[in-house]
Amino acid sequence: MPRQYIDCREYPSTTNCSVALCADSESELLDAAVQHAVTVHGHTDTPELRKQLASLFKNGTPPLQAPAVQKMPA
C-alpha cells in the first residue's frame, strides 16, 4: 500500500492549523488523524468522524507548500 496523508491546511479552521500527517498504513494514519482531530480541533471520536477522515486521505506525502483550502464535506 502506498504512503497516505491528510493535510489540515486543505480545510478551513478557526486555528488555521498547519499540521499534515502521513503514514504507511491507513489504520495508523486514521489513529493519528483522529487523535489530532479530538485533541486539537475538539471533535468527538465517533464512527462518523473516522469515516469522514478516512475519506480525505490521499496517496503520497503532503506538499511543502500549503494547498488550496477546500470545504469540509458534510
C-alpha positions as CSV (number, residue, x, y, z in Angstrom):
1,M,0.0,0.0,0.0
2,P,1.4,3.4,-0.9
3,R,2.1,6.1,1.8
4,Q,-1.0,8.2,2.6
5,Y,-1.5,11.6,4.1
6,I,-4.1,14.1,5.3
7,D,-3.4,17.8,5.5
8,C,-5.2,20.2,7.7
9,R,-4.1,23.1,5.6
10,E,-6.6,22.0,2.9
11,Y,-9.6,22.6,5.2
12,P,-10.7,25.9,6.9
13,S,-10.4,26.0,10.7
14,T,-10.5,28.7,13.3
15,T,-7.0,27.8,14.4
16,N,-5.5,27.9,10.8
17,C,-4.0,24.5,11.6
18,S,-0.9,23.7,9.5
19,V,-0.5,20.0,10.6
20,A,-0.1,17.4,7.9
21,L,0.1,13.7,8.9
22,C,1.3,10.8,6.8
23,A,1.8,7.0,7.4
24,D,2.5,3.8,5.6
25,S,-0.8,2.2,6.6
26,E,-4.4,3.5,6.6
27,S,-5.1,2.3,10.1
28,E,-2.0,4.1,11.5
29,L,-2.9,7.3,9.7
30,L,-6.5,7.1,10.9
31,D,-5.5,6.7,14.5
32,A,-3.2,9.7,14.3
33,A,-5.8,11.8,12.4
34,V,-8.5,11.0,15.0
35,Q,-6.2,11.8,17.9
36,H,-5.3,15.2,16.2
37,A,-9.0,16.0,15.4
38,V,-10.0,15.3,19.0
39,T,-7.2,17.0,20.9
40,V,-6.6,20.0,18.7
41,H,-9.9,20.6,16.9
42,G,-12.3,19.5,19.7
43,H,-14.1,16.8,17.7
44,T,-15.6,13.7,19.3
45,D,-14.2,10.3,18.3
46,T,-17.2,8.7,16.5
47,P,-17.6,6.2,13.7
48,E,-18.8,9.1,11.5
49,L,-15.6,11.2,12.2
50,R,-13.4,8.2,11.4
51,K,-15.3,7.6,8.1
52,Q,-15.1,11.3,7.2
53,L,-11.3,11.5,7.9
54,A,-10.6,8.3,6.0
55,S,-12.4,9.7,3.0
56,L,-10.0,12.6,3.0
57,F,-6.8,10.5,2.8
58,K,-4.6,11.0,-0.3
59,N,-1.8,8.8,-1.7
60,G,1.7,10.2,-1.4
61,T,3.1,12.7,1.0
62,P,1.9,16.2,1.8
63,P,3.3,19.1,-0.4
64,L,5.7,21.5,1.2
65,Q,3.6,24.5,0.1
66,A,0.2,24.9,1.6
67,P,-2.5,23.6,-0.8
68,A,-5.7,25.5,-1.6
69,V,-8.3,25.5,1.1
70,Q,-11.3,23.2,0.5
71,K,-14.7,23.0,2.1
72,M,-15.1,20.1,4.5
73,P,-17.6,17.5,3.2
74,A,-20.9,17.4,5.1
